[in-house]
Amino acid sequence: MNKIKKYWYRHFLEYAGVTLGTFIMAIAINIFLEPNTIAPGGVTGLGIVIQKLTNGFITVWATNLIVNIPLFIAGVIILGKSFGAKTLFGTFILSFFIMIVPDIGATQDLLLSSVFGGVIMGIGLGIVFKSGGTTGGTDLAGAILNRLFPSLSTATHMMIIDLIVVSSSSILNKRIDTALYSVIALYILVRVTDILLDGIGYEKAFFIISNEPEKIGKTILEELDRGVTILKGKGFYSGLDKDVLLCVVNRAQMIKVKEIISSIDKRAFIMITDMHEVLGEGFKEIEKE
């Protein structure tokens, strides 16, 4: 019984998240982007262009439905039933919110509109993705085109579609700066969405090759209370077996790790890379179903 309750509770939260995210997206579209003909790619961006082109006869929400429903059907036929009900729900609820949110411009400043529109749109889209949903659009179109034309990746197809939408906004307004501000909004949108999905607390992973692996590992463990894993490696030129230390720390501890390594072995070979998400002891807990 508890499993059934958890199942429905989890799905309720997911649909609530999609609803909240699409509402935030509608605010960004109707208050910042559409009034200034800023089209940051995607089906909603296309809708902004078409609404302007038809003098409001074909609205953004109508374009969202007209384009996304056939895309969804094509996706099911070509890609299989992998998109689920939340994609269809996200498409309809986004169109609904775009229809009911007042279509007013908060500012006529194109830079402010592109920045705030991109940020708010990215927050909404990030919440939708976090909730396991999508709103269809270019990600679905890109996947379909990739299946039909596999020589280009899904991301490349998405980029081509977004560039066409962005370019059309400048042609429509006969102003190149409209397209440039649309690119700014698109970039901010993508970055904010990534931050919401990956988090802003980037951890750092150290790969350390040294002649003093045990001493370095023990010092990191004692002074920073961070686990260290020994990976087995082999030098290609020398043919000698080498212990490679792997250690993940937060950004605040990065300098201290460098100091520890330098104090023990100044000739150590170090590779440092960003870790967008780390789950487990000492970091974020693994979410339970």
ABEGO torsion letter per residue (X at the ends): XAAAAAAAAAAAAAAAAAAAAAAAAAAAAAAAAAAAGBBBEEAAAAAAAAAAAAGGABBAAAAAAAAAAAAAAAAAAAAEBAAEAAAAAAAAAAAAAAAABBBBBABABAAAAAAAAAAAAAAAAAAAAAAGBBAEEAAAAAAAAAAABAABBAAAAAAAAAAAAAAAAAAAAGBAAAAAAAAAAAAAAAAAAAAAAAEABBBBBBBBBBABAAAAAAAAAAAAGBBBBBBBBBBAAAGBBBBBBBBBBBAAAAAAAAAAAAAABAABBBBBBBBABBBEBGBBBBBBX
